[in-house]
Amino acid sequence: MKKLILLGAAAMMAFGASAQMSLVKDLSKKASSGNPQELMEVLQNIVPALTNPESANDVLTWYTAGKAAFGLYDKMYEAKLMKQPVDDKDMANALTTAYAYYQKALPLDSVVEVDKNGAPKLNKDGSKKVKTKYSKEIIGSLTTHLNDIANVGNIFLQANDWANAAAAFGNYADLSSSPFAIEQGVAPANDILAEVRFYQGYSQYQIQDFENAYHSLEKARKLGYTDNNIVDFQTSALANMIQGMLDKSEYEKANSFIDNALKDDPMNGTLHDIKGFTTELVSGVDAALPYYRKAAEVAPDYANAFFDVGRCLYLQAQKIIDDNPNATNKELLPKIKPIYDEAIPFLQKAIDLNTNPDDKKAKNVLDDILYKFEIMGVK
């Protein structure tokens, strides 16, 4: 009896899978409809087939879903051109969905041809023969909608829908760089692609996806993009990403990221300052100080770098005091005064450069040095 039950269950599963493929075939006929309502029905009814083990691995499933979604977008866009009321976000979602479905369909459309015995057919060079059924149409739809995908990114951007904006801009950039886009001559100029990569990174930054934001902004910079404070955004993304690694005690990983970033941007004072901060956590003040000095050297208008140099010098002097609890002021003075004398101009520069009136940390350290000088009789 148990075997009969198992066979019955297996038969039901097979029937369910076959039913899903039968449904997909029926829906594929409606996917070419010019009726928006029918296209909506295709997209709604095909959802179970997207997760069914058999139908989810069949190109027809994703091709049908993508064709319906592209058709729906086209109808909405056509209505908008005719000044009919259209929800921009619904239209954007339709195109984003269409892109995702066709991206799923493409790799499934590469089918190896087999002979009557089931063995793969071979080309003259020994490679397997591959046939496609839908790829030409899929690629055609993707490339003809290339600018639409960028426009969708702008729609999401204006709505502060950062996640969808990042996805749309990423789709555009990836599609623009694809071999078939280049082959068909629709790949945009580098300056356009660079701007799209910037807004991809900017959108990722807004949702605190700092690692992807950093890499997207890096791609934009390598393409020549310099606007919209991109260096500040990229550096801030890196700083936040590094902070996340440090919070997890991933020191080696953090240092590796910073070192790679410095290779590409050796004159970035903030990066040197971050390197100093990471080094200080692992190896202490003495090891970190050269990186802070470098930050101040390459970025003479970066207040935090000057504060960090002054702070580290102050801490070096404080360690001398702490290590000699029984020493008199007269005994301490020759050891700590040269260090304080060096720290003072850095702290003063940090105060002068600081534009935040509520940030008193540099002033507090400088005041403490001047107080110690006072009680030691230094004028």
Disulfide bonds with the S-S distance in Angstrom:
none
